[in-house]
Amino acid sequence: MKHFLGERAAGIAPYVAGEQPADRRYVKLNTNENPYPPSPEAVKALRGFAAETLNRYPQPCSDRLREAIARAEGVAPENVFCSNGSDETLFLCFAAFFDRTAPVCFAELTYSFYAVYAAFFGVESVTVPLCEGYRIDLDAMRNTPCKGYFIANPNAPTGVGIPRAAFEQFLKAVPDRLVIADEAYMDFYGESLASVAAKYDNLLVVKTFSKSYSLAGIRCGYALGSSALIEGLNRVKDCMNSYPVDSVCAAVCAAAIADGAYREKTARQVCGERDRVRAELLKLGFTVPESGANFLFAGKGKIAGGALYARLKENGVLVRHWDTPALCDFCRITVGTPTENDFLLKTIKTILG
Ligand code: PMP
């Protein structure tokens, strides 16, 4: 049989998304979703959506949603770009700003999609090992020749955050390099650069509705930056999909972002539980870096990472494990509701005997 796969698709190792199994009900702590439902305002917007208007295309640049985001983030609408999930924004950042002429730099242990995108676009990637405390080594990154950086803050899968002052110092030290700050988990940390994104020529802040807004199912993300950078993203968007954000999604996300009080309340609950679960895991002998995200990176305990993952799954708890040399000792555990977290901890205690 003839194989039609192109050279690029054939040669790449795609990103592997977390399991979404349908075989049974799990306490699902494997994909960093928010355990709470979306804002009642978002639910109301969905219920009230005028479905009969779906014969029309949505706004190409999601103007109403951009205005709602701009209002919430304290920037101007021309500093906002919207997409179908922040993964899409990250993909478009590669398409717009990186090519074969200069490398991109990111941490050795970080969101694994960066390496996939770099490979997809044929961009050379240079990785920098984490330093003590699983921190991203900004000094080493600064001294690494490259066109720009992808920095998840807080980082995934470690959860370790970079304080705003240190991040700004880094930005000022690399004025001729583009810094993509992936703030997917920032609302659980509170050191965002969103409101100053447009003041730096070399900064794009990428955010998502999937985590703190409890809207992973709707697929929406956005970037904040100078109008020149936003223009760059629009150029490549219009080479790919003129209408990436559908009308239903735009209406729901605009309502969600306007309800900042609900996001803050649920994020506070998640952070409280995160710190409680971390303290319990430390007591059980696990190494768990302090997390600024809605998940914990737990490992090097009395049980190997792969075995813990498998035993938890048998007992109805799903966490994330990667069978690679750097990660195999660890599991990444999303913070759930208090009941889910209690069940997780009870199950781990039983497994450890
Ligand atoms: N960045 C990081 C660091 C993530 O962990 C994720 C979620 N997998 C994303 C971006 C993408 O999120 P989404 O596409 O749901 O907006």
Residues whose N, C-alpha, C, O or C-beta is under 5 A from the ligand:
A	BS01	PMP	G85 S86 D87 Y111 A152 A156 D182 A184 T208 S210 C220 G221
